[in-house]
Amino acid sequence: MRIDRRELLRQFGTAAAASVLLPAIGEPASAPADAAGVIARLDRNENAYGPSEKTKAAFHQALVGANRYPDQEIEKLREAIAAFHGLQPKNITVGCGSTELLRMAAEACLTPGQKLVMASPTFQSIAHAAKLVAADVRNVPLTHEYAHDLPAMLTHTDAKTGVVYICNPNNPTGTLTPKSALEAFLPKLPSETFVVMDEAYHDYVSPSGAYDSWLTRAAADSRLIVTRTFSKVYGLAGLRVGYAVSSEETAKRLAARSLPGSISTVAARVALVALGDTAHIKKIAMVNANDRQEFLNQANARMLRCLDSETNFVLMRTFVNGKETAEMLRAKGVLVRAEYPGFEKHIRVSLGLPDEMRVFWNLWDAMMPHHPM
């Protein structure tokens, strides 16, 4: 890759200016590696700060009921989620994280030979589920602005299309598909085609006229399913709780594919408390925005390019093969993700605690102090 000398100087000037404003990276954190030799897990888009103190306390209290089946607790959680969004419990389907809900949507809305239309790259869970029901998966590359290419997706959509999947913000790019584009796109789809809108990272998005949730609209639209999860901003990835919002008719279709008791009594009780701790959610979203900006500052100081993210992870260009970069970091105890279609020279870095990010950047500087132009 060749860069014009003027462009190189411009980038160098930007990097130098950024480095003046950045705090010193310092030495690697003193936190020891775990039993697997891992120092920093920056590969799963988890909330590194974990659940709130109220939620932690609720976990210990919920253990008292661990000997009970979760029927009542699940119903209470459904009711609370409905009230939180101003909906009815009949519009809520809960599941073992949004992963189970995406599997349920594939089974409920796809038949053998039908098509699932989705972006590339994007979160692959629903594609795996679609293949298990013998559906055909059509992958459509993102636009040059890294949004879902809705016109191109529309050309792949016909009467045989059972589901169109949209992850917004998208994983692994962290980018948004504009609200106006989605509003123009959805009415053009066949009336029998379901739309699964994955809003796992909704709470991280900065307020903007370019983005809006489709959650409340899903309750009145039999074709629309919106999924959310407690695994991200709520910090409960290990408890596996998610929910979908849809019309009552569609919710019944989803529930018919659910595994009874897939959410434990403990998980349901803890999620109920986490849902109500809105102050913690706002705090985490603010901290994440600051951490994301700090990551971009550090990347800019090294003349590294990143996609504009609205999530708790960043897709960063490495200039070399992303898979090789990830393997080099893994060998030193830092986990990241790579190997995304169209982004072979990128790695996806989940935002960790400050000490974890210092370890990441120290390793980066030690392993790759110079980048080929």
N, C-alpha and C positions, 0 to 999 in steps of 0.2 A: 504494500500500500504506500503510495507516494503522497506527500503533502507539500503544497506550495510553500516556499520560504516565508512569504508574508503571512499565510495561514498559521504556520508553525510559530512565528513570532507573536501573532495575536493570541494563540492558545497559551504560549509561555507566559505572556503578560497577565492573562486571566488567572493562570495557575499561581503565579507569583503573588498576585494581589490576594488570592484566596488564602495562600499559606500564611500571610501576615496575620490574617484574622483568626486562624485556626489555633486551638490550644495544642500544646506539644503532645504528640502521641505517647511518648514515654516508653517505659519498658513493658513487656508483656505482663498481663495480669497474673497474680500469684495463685489463682484458683487452680487446683490440681485437675488432671485429666480423670475421667471416670474409668470404670473397669474396662471399657472398650478402647481406652486411649484417646477419648474425644475431649477436647478442651472447649470447643464452641460449636453448638448445633445451630447452624444458620441455614438449614435446608428444608424446614418443614412449615415455614410461615406461622410459627407459634407466637403467642404473646409472651415474650421473654420475661415480662414483669409478673406474670401469673395472676391469679384471682385476687379479689379485694379481701381485706381483713374480715369483713362481714361474711363473705362467701367461705373463707377458710373456717370460720367459727361454725357456720352452718354445716360444713362437711363433718366436723366432729360430732355435732348434735345429731346429724342424720344417721350416723353409724348405729345409733340405738335401734333404728327401725330396719336394719339390714336383714333381719330375719323374716321380713314381711315381703310378699309379692307387691309389685308396684302399681297395681290397677288404680287405686285411689290417688296416689301421688301423680300419676301421669295425667289423670283427668284434671286435677288441681292445676297442673302446669299448663295444660291446654287452655283452661279458663283464664289463667293469669296472662298468658301470651295474647289471647284474644282481647282482653281488657286493655292491655298495654298498647295495642294498635287500634283500639276502637272498633273491634270486629266481634264476631260471634264464635264460640267454640267450634261450631260446625264447619268453620272455615279453616281450622287449624289441624294439621297432621303432624305428629311428632315422630322422630325417628332417631336412630343411633348415629348421630351426626348427620350432616347434609349428604354424606356419602350414601347412607342407606336410602335417603329420600330420593336421590338421583337414580338409584337402582330401582326403587319403587315406581318412579315416573317412567323409566324405560319399559318396565314390564307392563305397566298399566296403559301406556299410550302407543306402544309399538307392537307390531305383529311381524312374523317372518316375511321378509321381502320388502317391508316398508323402509323408508329412509329416515336417518337422523342427519340433519344438516347442522354443522357447527364450524367454529373458526379453527384456524391452525396458525400458531399453537394456542391451546387453551387447556383448561382442566379436563383430564381424560376419563374421569370416573364414569360418566354417563356413556361414553363410547364403549368402555369395557362391558357395561351392562347391556348395551344395545346389541353387541356381537353375541352375547349369550342367548338372546332371543332371536338370533338369525336375521337381525336387521342390517341394512346397508348403511355404512357411515360415510358421509361425504364431507371432506375437510376443505374449507375455503380459507386461503391465506388472508391475513390482516391487510388493511390498507397501509399506505406509506405513512399515515399518521398513527398507525398501530391501533386503530379501532376495528371493530367487526366490519367487514366489507358487506354491508347489508344488500346493496344492489346485486353483487355477485352471489350472495347466499340465496337471493330471490330467484335467480336463474336456475339454481339447483333444486328449487322447490316446486313440487307439482302435487297431483292428487295422491301420489304414493308416499308423500312426506308425512310421517307421523308426528315428528318432533323437530323443532328448531331450538337449539340450545344456545343461550347467550350468557356468558359469564361477565358481569359488569360491576365493579372493575374486573378486568381480565387477569387471569393467572396463566402464564408467568410474567406478562408484560407490566402489570400494574396500571394499565391505561384504561381510559374511559371510552365508551361509545356514546356519543351525544344523545341527550334526551330527545331533541328535535328529530334526529334521524330515526330513532326507534319509534317515535310517534307516527312518522310517515310510513315506516316499514310494516308494522304489525297489521294494519287494516288490509294490506295487499296479500297477506297469506291466505291460503285456502281455509275455508271455514272449519274443516275437519282437522287442521294441523294444530297441535299443541305447541305452546311456547314455554320452555322452562328457563326462567330467569334466575341465575345463581347470584345472590347478593351477599356472599360470605364476607366480603370486605367492606360492606356498606358503611359501617361506623367509622372507618378511617378516612372517608372521602371528605375533602374540604368543601364547605358550602359553596355552591356555584350554580348558576343558571343552566350550565351545561349538563347537570346531572340531577336525576330524581329517582326515587325508589318507585317500583311498580307494585309494591306490596298491597296497599289498600285497594288498588284497582283490580287485583287478582280475585278478590272476593266476589266481584260482580261479573267476571269474565270466565266462562266455562272452559276456555282454551288456555288460560294463563295459570302457570304455577310458579310461585316465587319461593325460593329456598333461602333460609338463613341458618346460622350455626352459632353455638356457644363456644366453639373451638378457637375463635380468633380474639376479638377484642375482650371477650369475657374471661379469657384465660383458662378455659375448661376443656382443652383438647383431649386430655386423658380420660374424661368422664363420658365423652361421646354423646352429646345431645344436640339435636338440630330440629328445625320445624319448617313446614311448608305452609304457605297461604294459598288458598284456591277457593273456587265456588264449592258449595256443599256437595253437588253432584260429583265433581272431580275429586274432592276429598274422600268420598266413599270409594272411588276407584283406587286411590292411592292406599287407603287403609286396608283394602282387600289383599294387598301385596305385602303388608307389614308383617314382621316377626313379632308375635305377642310377647310383651315384656322385654322388648329390645332395649329399653331404658330402665336402668335399675332404680330401685326405691331411693337409694342414696343420691344418684345422679339427678333424679327428678327434683328432689328436695333442695339440692344445692343450686340447680339451675333456676329454681323459683326465686331464691334469694338474690342470685346474681342479676336476674332480670330487673329487679327493683332497685339495684344499686346504681342509679343513673349517674351519680356524682363520680363514681369510679370510672365509668365508661368515658365520660367527658375528659377525665384526667388522663386516661390511657391514650385517647385519641390525640390530645395535645402533646403529650410526651412523645408519642410516635411521630408526629409531624416534626418535632424538633430533632429527633434522632434521624429521621429521613433526610432532613436538610443538612445535618452534620455529615451524613454519609456522602451526600452529593458534594459538599464542600471538600471532603477528603479526596473524592474521585476527581474533581476538577483540579485540585492541586497537583494531581499526578497526570493530568491531561487525559483522563479516562472518560469515556462517554457513557451516559446512562439514559435510559428511557425515563420520561416524566412519570413518576409513580404516584398513585393515590391510595397506596396500600401499606402494609408493614413489610414489604420486600422491594428490592430494586433489581432490575435486569441490567447488568453492566457489560459493556463490550470489553473483551480482554486483549484484542489484537491477535491472539493466538487461539488455538483450538480450545473451546470451552471445556470439553471433556477432559483434556489433558490438564488444564488448569485446576479443575475440580479434584482430579486424582492427586495432583501435587499438594494441594491444600489438605486433602484427606490424610495423606501420609504424615502430615504434621499435626493432625488432630482437629482440623477445622473442616466442617461439613458444609458444602454448598451444593446447588443443583445446576445441571447443564444438559446438553443434548436436546435442544428445542428446535423443531423444524423452522428453517429460515433464520435461525439465530445460533448458528453453530459456533460462532466466536463470542459467545456471551455466557455468563454465569448468572444465576439468580441467587441473590444474597438476602436471606431473611434478616431483619434488624434484630440484633441481640442487645444484651446489656452493654453499657459503656466499656467495661473491661473486656468483654468478648470482642467488641469491635476493635479495640486496641490490639488485641491478639491478631485479628484478621489483617489489619493494615501493617503491623510489624512483619508478619509473615509475607505479605505481599511485597513489601519493600526489600525483604531479604531474598526472596525467590525471583522477583522480577523487577529489579531496580531500573532497567532500561526497556523501553518498549519499541519494537521495530516500527518504523514509519512507512 
